[in-house]
Structure formats: C-alpha cells, structure tokens
C-alpha cells in the first residue's frame, strides 16, 4: 500500500472519530431532554390529579394525604437503556414497583458499523464515513419507555422491546395508562 493511500485512510478515520464524538454529544443532549421531559410529565400528571410534588436529587414524590408515589431516576441503567425510572406506588395499594427503561426508538440513530471483511480499506473507511455522516444528518434520537419485568432468578432483564412488554411513546402516556386521571 502506498503512503498516499495510508494518509487517505488515516484522514477518513480521523474525520470518523470526530463525527462519532458529535453523535455522542447529540445523543447525550437528547437523553437529557427526554429525561427532563419524563420528569415534567410525572409532575404534570400527578399535579393534575391533585397530588403535591416533592423533589429530591434523583427522586420525585407525588403525595396526597398519606398516599405517596415515588419516582426514582437511575441514570446508570442497564445496557441498552439510557435511563431507568422506578415507580413505587403507595404501600397501601399493595402493587408492585414498576421499572421503566428509556430506550432508543430506532437503533439506526447511532450507526453500528460492521466490518464486512472487505480487503479494500479505503472503501471500508469511505462506507463508514458515509454511514456516520448520514446518522449525524438524520433525525434526532427519539426514545420510548418500556416496562421491564424483573425476573426472580436474578438475571438481567432483556432490554429489547418485545411484544409482551408494554411500550409507550412518552412517560406521560405510560402514567396515563397505569394511573389514569
């Protein structure tokens, strides 16, 4: 391989690295906005229901007399999830806690380049660069909220949206489904 080709590959790889950094920043911003929207939807849902809202770091409470719903926010959620929320209903209701994960609606929002084994390194780098540019120019990442059932065996829950796991377009939609006004 000649030096000009090596430099061409190195230049494309450098640009790819820079673009991946931009994609990561874009995703981080989208996660922050979606998490903030979920928190605001929790507040609005329970305020509209006549509950008082209490806030603490990584936790919100919705209180009506002695009934308190507690929302715990975990930003270090399991793999595949960008944030998880645990909704603890009042103990008097004897209902289980609900764990809701915030997942990307479309995994194509962040490219996942797979080496095809092509011997032409210039073409591989060009395809990866094209995929990364397309992802950056594409729509902003969007999230859905999935109720994840914890298994009693202690194994990690599957975070892929499945037909048997209720999935919601927004946290407000989830709340309206589980605790309607």
RAHU-V639060 format. One record per helix or strand of 3 or more residues. SS is the DSSP state (alpha for helix, beta for strand). FROM is the first residue (numbers start at 1). LEN is the number of residues. If there is no record, write none. Layout:
# RAHU-V639060
SS:FROM:LEN
SS:FROM:LEN
This chain:
# RAHU-V639060
alpha:3:46
beta:52:5
beta:59:6
beta:67:8
beta:83:6
alpha:91:3
beta:98:7
alpha:107:3
alpha:121:17
beta:143:6
alpha:171:8
